Amino acid sequence: NAEFWVFHLATDSVVTVTATNYKPTSTSNSAPILDTVLNPAFSVYAGTLVPLGHDDVAVDPLQPVDPDTLDPLPSLTDAGPPGWVYSPHDGYRDTVNNSYFGQFDAFANWSMANASGNWSQVSYVSSVSTTPCSGASCGTTTTAGYANAGHVAGNNGSSETLTLTLAAGDYTIAVGGESGNSANGAGALPCTNVNGATGTSGACTGARLYATVTVAISAVATTTTSSTTTSSSTSTTSSTSTSTSTSSTSSTTSTSAPPATSSTTTSTTPTTVATTSTSTSTTLAPFTDAPVSGKTLILKTRAGVPARSGLTMTSKDVTITLGAGNGSGDDPTTAGATVRVRSAAGGFDDTYVLPASKWLLVGKAGQNKGYKYKDAALQAGPVSAALVKPGKTLKVTGRGAGLGHALGVDPVPVEVTVTLGGHRYCLAFGGTSTWKADKLFKATNAPAPASCAP
């Protein structure tokens, strides 16, 4: 089984996670420990799962089927977008053509729900294992603007370490064992173990091996951009806990967390880790505002199923430009971008980061034909695609639980601001609109606003 820990970062931090073989002094059945060796592996994800989440619940069935024909159906929460060509570890589950033994994925995003109907997804950041990484996230992942190696090759030994730069927020660690050996089983009850000694038949399925997990944290050094000086401060906090694991980091591992069998205290309760803050002063160039008209805005939600949330915004306006163009401070391939969706009436104001690593030029450098953003696996956030073409198109699409809008009340008007470097495209969708409570908001043919929202 994979065991899970969560931690909270109060500020952007450099985090080092270490999992090391642990040799207990005795088993729960008082048998002496002759030898235990665990070869650990683990994965780190942004976000946390819902309390008491597990595989195969009503809102997130492991293998959904038609109740009349029993034919397999697409996953209610983890199906890819229309036309998606599935591949292993792409962050989706193709339940029509594949059978799954569990929802956990060591190399991609994955989700869980609980019996109360609450659903959540964690986003893959990185992993360390001797088993080679497979899937779209094995190269470089970007989380809230920080790039990290998508996978680090393990040393096939009794200790593995992974160092990441992470933004403030909540994170999950899944730790398992790729291999191991025990000269005496360390199970919760007497059982048949690997050296042939017998106990109560069927009391457990195998030897239990242990690992100690340590998380060390230091604040990210920050450069003051208004002068040539640099200041930083760090504090390091280590938390150690012990748990058990014998299964490999495969995408078919069940995620039901077994009770701790070690005498060492274990916990999956989030713990806030305070780090010393760094004070900086920064001088920013003023934004260049560009109010443009909006063709369509569609916001979708589904009560109890955040994964069904959706965002589509399209502008067709001849006044759309690329600001200062390719290679400038307005070029998102180097400066990145953000999308802000705000409604005072609806009570939401959300900004989504679109990191530079996901942007590409349309055409060749210097041609200024446009920019396109692609993040089908939602590695950097809920925005899956964006397109900017001068004199033609500005479009943003997104989906999933990472979207923050709510539709309990009519949100009209809804303001959308797309910022590329120092260039802001501003839209305000009101007037011709349709609202269905907790389901849909659609607005069309919005004129350009007089000015951008503050």
N, C-alpha and C positions, 0 to 999 in steps of 0.2 A: 504493500500500500504506500502511496505517497502521503506524507504528512505535511501540514500547512502551518505557516506562521504569517502574521501580518505585522507591519510596522508603519509608523507615521513619521513623516519628515516635516518639521516646522518651517524649514527653509530649504532652498536648493542646496544639495549636499553631494559629496563624494562618499559612496557607500561601499564597503567591502564586506561581502558575505563569505563565510567559511563553514564548510561542513566536514567534520572529522570523525572518524571511527571512535566509538566510545566502548570501553570494556567495563561492564558492571562487575561488582564484587560477588554477587550471587543472584540466582534466579528467584522468582516468586515461590518456587517449590523447594527452595533451599539447596538446590543442586549447585555444586561449585562450578565456576566458569573456568574451563581449561584454556579456551582461546576463542576470541571472536574477532573477525576481520571483515569490515564492510567497505566496499568500494562505492563511495557516494556519488550522486549526481543531483543537480537541482536546477530549477528554472525560476526566474523572477518576472513578475507581472505588475503592471500598473493597475491600481484599483483593488477592491476587495469583493468577496462574494457575499451573498445575502446570508443572514444567520440561519443555521439549520438547513442549508442548501444541500441537495443531493441529486443524483441522477434520476431521471424518469418520473417527473411529477406531471400533474394534469396540464399545466400551462407550458411545459417543456418536456414532452415525452421523448424517451430515448429513440424509439422506433414507431412513429405515428402511423396508423393504418386507417383505411376507410372502414367504418363500423359495419357496413353491409357487405362489401366485397373482400375485406381484409387485404386489399392491395396497399402497398406502401405509399405513404404520402410525404411531401416535403416537410422538413422540420419547421415547427411553428416559430422558432426563434433563430435558428442557425442556418437557414437556407440562404444560398447566395442570391444575388440580384437576378432579375430575368436575363436569361441567356448566359449565365455564368458557367464556365467550363471548370469543373471541380478538379482539384489536384490535392495530394496529401499535404496536410499541415498548411492549408490556405486560410484558416480561420472560419471555415464553414463546415457543415455536416450534410453530406449527400445521402439522406436517409432513404431515398427512392432506390438507389442502386447499391448501397452498402449497408452492412450490419455493424453496429457499434456495441461494444461491451461496456463502454463508459464515455463520459463527455470530456474528461481531462485530456489536454494536449500539451506535451512538453515543449513543442516548438511553434506554437501559434496561439492566437486568442481562443478563449473558450468560455462557456457560460454555464450557469446553474440557476435553478429556481428552488423555492421551498413550498411546503404544503399550503402555505397561506396565499400562494399565487404571486409572490414577489420574485422578480427575476433580476439577474445581474450578470455582467460579463467582465472578465479581466483581460487586459491587453498585454500581449507578450512583449517583453523587453530584451531578455537575454537568457542564456543557459550555459552550463558547463557540464560536459559528459564525454566519456570515451566513445560512446555511440555517436557516429557522425550525425550532424544536424541535417534535416531534410525540410524543404519548403521555402517559401518566399522570404522568410524573415531571418535567414541564416547569415546574411551579409552584414548590413548595418541597419539598426532600428533607430528611430528618432522619437523621443518622448518629450513633449513640451519644449522643443527646441534643442534638446541635448542628444547628440548622436552617441550610440554605444555599439560595440561589436554584438551582432545578433547571436553569436555562439563562440565559445572558447573551448578548444579541444582539451579534454581531461587528461590527467597523467596516469590513469589506471591504478591509482594508489589509494591510500586510506584517508586522504584529505584533499579537498578541492576548494579553490578560492576564486571569486569573481568580484572585480571592482568596476563600479558603474557611477556615472554622474547623473543624478536624478533631480527633478524639480520637486518642490514641496508638494506633499500629498500622501496618499495611502498606497501601500504596496503589499504584495503577497509573494511568499516564497514557498515553492513546492519542492520537498526534498524526498528522494528515494534512493534505492540502492541498485546499481547496475549488476553487481555480483558480490559474493561474500562467502565466508565459510565459518562454521562454528563447530568446535569439537564437543560442545555440549549445548543443547538447545536452551534458549533463554525465553521460553514462552510463558504466557500468563498462567498456564496450567500444565501439568505433566502431559507429555505427548511423545509420539515417536519422533525422534530427532535424527540428525544426519549421521551420528556415529552408531546408530542402531539400537541404543538403549530404548526400552519400551516403557510406556506409562499408560495413562488412560486413553484408550483408543478413541480417536476422533475429537479429542479435547482441543487440539489446535492443528493447523495445517502445516506447520514447519517451524524451524528454528527462528528465533527473533534476534535481529541484529540491531545495534544502537548507533546513533550518531549525535554529536554535539554540534549545534548550529550557533554561530556567533555573528553578530551584525555590528560593525564598527562604522561610525559616522563622523565626518568632518565637514564643516561648511565650505561651500564653493568660494574660492578667492574671487573678488570682484574688482575690476579695474575702473577707476574714476575717469570718465571720458572728458570732463571739462578741464582737466589738467594732465600733467604727465606723471602724476604720482599714482601709486597702486597701494591699496590697503586690503588686508584680509585678516580674518580671524577664524580660528577653528576650535572646535571642541570635539572630543571623541567619546562616544558612549558605546559600550559593549553590552549586549544582552546575550545570555547563554541559556539554552534549554536543551533538554534531551528527549529524544523520541525514538521510535522504532520503525524499521522499514526493511523489506527484503525484495521489493519489486522494482523492475526497471522503469525508466522514464519513457514509457510508450504511450501512444495516443489511445490505447484501449484499456488503460488502468482505471478501475473504479475509483471514484472520488469520495466515497463514504469514509469519513475519518474514524478509525477505530479508537477505542479508549486507550489512554497511555498505560503501558504495562511496566514502566520503569518507576523506581522509587524517587527519581528526580522529578521535580515539579514541571509540568508542561502547561502551556497556555496558548490559545489562539486569540486572546482578547487584544484588540489594538492598543498599543502603548505609545503615547506621545513622547517623542524623543526631542528634547530641547537642544538647540545648538546656538552658539553665540552668533548674534546678528552682526552684519557688516553694514556700516553706514556709508552711503556714497552720494555724491551730487553729480548729476548728469545734465548736460545741455543738449537738447534735442532740436533738430531742424524743424521748422514749422511744416505742417501738412499742406499739400496743395489739394484743395477741395474741388471735386468735380461732380456736382449733382447731375444725375442722368435719369431718364424715364425708365419705368419698369413694365415689362410685358406681362409677366406672370410670377406670382409667389404662391407656393403651395406648402402648407404646414400640415403634417399628419401626426396624430397620436392614437394610441389604443390603450384604454384603461387596463392597468395591471400587466401590460406587456410593453415595457419601454423599448424593446428591440424593434417594435413596429413603428417607432417614430420616424418621420421623414421630413426632408427639407429640399425644395427645388425653387430656385430663383433665376429668372431669365430677364435680361435687358437687351433690347435691340435698338441701339441709339447711335446715330451717325456722329455724335459728339464724343464717343468713347475714344480715348487716346491711351498711349502707354507712358504718359508722363515724359520723363527725360529719356526713356528708351533703353535698349539693351546695354548692359554694362554700367548703368547709372545706379543711383540710390533707390530708384523706383523699379528695379529689376528684381522680381521675386526669386529668381534662380540663385541670387546671392543674398538678397535682403529678407526673403520670406514674405509672408502675408498673413492677414487676419480677416476673419469674417465676423461681424457683430450683428446680432439679431435682437431687436429691442421692441418692447411694447409696454408703455406705461399702463394701458388699460388691462393688458393681460398679465402684468406683474412679472415679466421676465426680461432679462438683459444679459445675454450670453455672448461671449467672444471666443471664437475657435481659432487656434493657431494652425497655420499651414506652413510648415517648415520649408526652407529653401531646398532641402535635399529631395523633395517630392515634385519640384517644379521643373519643367523643361521648356526650352524655346520652341516656338512654332517656326519652322524654317531654320535658316542659318543665322549665326551671330551677326548683328549689324543690319539684318534685313527688316527688323522691327515688325514682324508679321503677327506677333502675339506670344502668349504664354499658356501652357496647359499644366494642370495639377492632377496627379493620379495617386490615389491611396485606396485601392479597392479593398485591402485587408483592414483598413481603419487603424493602421499602426500609430498614426500621429494624432488621431482624434476622429470625430464623427463625420467630417467632410471627406467624401470619397472622390470628388472630381471638381475641377473648376476650369474655366476657359475664358481668356480675354483676347479679343481680336479688335484692333483699332477700327473705328467706324462701323463696326458690325455687332459684336456680341460680348456680353458679360454674363456668365452663367456659373452657378454654384449648386452642387447637389450633395446631400448628406443623408445619413440614416443611423438608426441605432440608439441605444440607451444614453449615449454621450450627448445627445441633443437636449437642450434644457427648456425648450418652450412648452407651455401648457395651454390647453384650449378649453378650460372649464368655463371661461367667459369669453365673449367676443373680443379679440385682441386689437381690432382695428383702431387706429392705424398701426402698421408694423413697419418699423424702420430697419433697413439693411444697409450696413456700411462695409464695403470691401476695401481693405487697405493694402496696397502693394508698395512696400518701402515707405516713401513719404507721400504717396499719391492715394487719395481717398475718393472712391466712387460711392455716392450717397443716393439712396432710394427711399421712398416713403409710399407704402402700399395702403391705400384707403379707397374710398369711393365705391367702385364696383367690386363687391366682395360677397363671398358666401361663407357662412360659419355653421358648423354642426358641432354641438357641444362634445368635447372630449374626443373628437374624431377628425375634423377637417376645418381648415381655414384656407380659402382661395381668393386671391385678389388679382385683377387684371387691369391692364392699360392705365397704369399709374403715371401721372405727369411728374416731371422732375421737380423735386422740392426746391424751395427758394434758397435753402442753405443746408449744410450738413448738421446733424445732431451733435451737441457738445460731447 
